[in-house]
Amino acid sequence: MVFSILLDVSYALLGAGIGAGLAAIGAGIGVGRIGGSAMEAMARQPESANKLQASMLIIAALVEVAALFALVICILISNKTAADL
C-alpha cells in the first residue's frame, strides 16, 4: 500500500518535471522562431520594421505567458504531491 502511494507520487513528480522542461523548451523554440521570422521579414521590407517589431514583441509575450502558465501548473502538481506525503 505504501509502495503504491510512493510510486504514484514519484510518477506525478516525474511528470511535473518533464512538463516544466518541455514548457521551457517550447517557449525557447517559439521565441526563436518568432525572432528569426521577424528578422527575415525586416530584411525583406525594412520600411515596415517598426510594425513588425511591435507585433513580434506581443506574440513573444503571449508565448512566454503560455510557458509561464505551464510552469505554474507543474509547480502546483509537485506541491500537491509533496503535501500528500
Buried (B, 14 or more C-beta within 10 A) or exposed (E): EEEEEEEEBEEBBEBBEEBBEEBBEBBEEBBEEBEEEBEEBBEEEEEEBEEBEEBBEEBBEEBEEBBEEBBEBBEEBBEEBEEEE
